């Protein structure tokens, strides 16, 4: 349904530079425009539902790059998306159903160009002012919108594409054909909804919804330095697995953490620091402890890389909240000339590390964080 919108809306716009080479679907003719009552709320909201697990056929559509910034009302229309929104994917058909309450043109004077509603995925949350890479999983094509008109109650089924192996945040984006934005096909990001409450994971072309609002932190080991490293960031996991950083290998151990987007209010943000003062070695350090954080930020030699995930936190006796298990923290006591901490939920590994001279740190018997089940 397409209708006239009588309410104006001022908000930051998010243009982008995109390069897309995929088949487009049929364009809805502008002749079907008509007035409509009952305009939904104009406050952009995060999607309230996600799809099921599926197999995603087709070649990966991306990565492409966009930059979050101000939307120019003088260039084409000024698109917005209003939730609720959802998607539902079928493993048997390789299709995805896209639903969104409203896709509209906020401009008071300018008719938009051609429009694409796209389902995109990113390896990190979209942050205002930052550039980011994304992959297109699906898209729906729409004709131009006159000023203050909108498409209502969109519910279309389109082809689903794949992305490289990894864990992703899911968004809906409103893209408009605008010359000069720098993208390969001229479609630029005006607005987005998301991220969806749950992340998705691609493995060998198979797309699955992660169980609950958790992601997996993978542990790696670097034999030349006898050092351990853990990450839940999809781009880092891919780089470590594909040899971008030679010598690092998976230990086979992992634990669950919360992604930063949508982490429970009861959880704590874990920050990562990096140091090169132990040249030729380097070191990372993870903490959710305010005292440790402040000491490193205000000290010398450690650089804050930023927040990386969130976890429940242990009590003073090392016990973890319900539905979580201890993540034990062990310190190498500076062996080898550089500090290193290992984080593991495995009691056997903990015992082996202590026998090798590593020191337990944290609450109780040495609990640094807690892993949500």
Steps between C-alpha positions, in 0.01 A plus 500: 500500500624850415361813656545869571668600824383822663756505781853633452802348674846642564773250581859418407531326167747231409636515145748248374725395215410159370599271215236242413479253213191285548177442316217737586139414555191649337443870573164604643346754266452856635151484351390300804565790737202597710417684819480297819382564853650372822864593442717292739730660756794680343749401771742250345507180705710186502345193338300289740537157342753289316489207262569131528812303409550442128735409217592808301581434131669737259827689496589741776376853428779718639685625680390853424577812697286782639553797728250620758434872477241769426237436234484779239135588445589676176625178338206283401258411775565463872409140574415346834403160634258450790454173686384256604698294253589134466643242266433130456731279293431157354778241478316299238415783259797735547257789538448759770184686594560866584246693706509864606222737604604803299754619241440869435633821348535778759586769246243778478587590140700228320388173347742220569678295238476120479510328840639172632402347833799285593576251771868552584745348747805652670775354717473786750212724606445809284624810684421858402786675322685177422547313174413133493500198268183304434360216290160495330292192584179608326335795332160617385455764228259794511410793275553868585303658786351851473561738793335384824390167349582156636469129434306340786496144635764359267493120492698354209694179439829530312814298428748449783875533443794391713794664675846369595526281809461707813264652755295802398263771614185527286345827380238622254615794289317748273718573195430764235645541150704819533768600255825613653494295819792291376342156499534264206130489420410843643281374785578678828395424855246755629380328815512168684319298765688275737688316603256213544499354853691187400813451294536252214788278400613376158690171486576355158211692347258387771328779688386438856349714769723495807335344803392794711676834516849351530801467273796266525842623610768285332837433665826506299858410592832631364771238571808722439394728786300247705213750496122470490246732341121492496256684274132503415543747212412332170757692293780407742393135507505490120845666485649263756352197327610598149863568592496879487691478828730201442567258782180540699297182541173407665527317831159340449362682805239774504232655720185705461484876550242767429539722194516868586172569322212375710708378794290463817506798732628270776816416302826695499693628201842342448769732362816398317839669529810455285870564569820484297739606777614139532662505155546276309191356668165670541222438748123531541307538823127465568315650794157604621647620828473878549819523706704308240342697216582837655854395588573398141329802341689739725825306491777465244553234236147366454264611224123458535370311197142532619210286620497151351217308667298479822462231767332437833740565786593276792428574865785554745511126571537420129147368456317590177136599448245239400532371143868586479830327581839631619762628257826444683774759464865399512813716480835383364686708762704666227660176381669549164541873551142613434173469693226273376168396646306191410123474542337157507190325631687167509610395851746247358670770292506722807678231700756447224575872480546528877737201489696685230545805723201713401331692783120502557350852511154633564224424746494191721738237361574728204188578297532791261165494324198274462386333179126505422359160409 
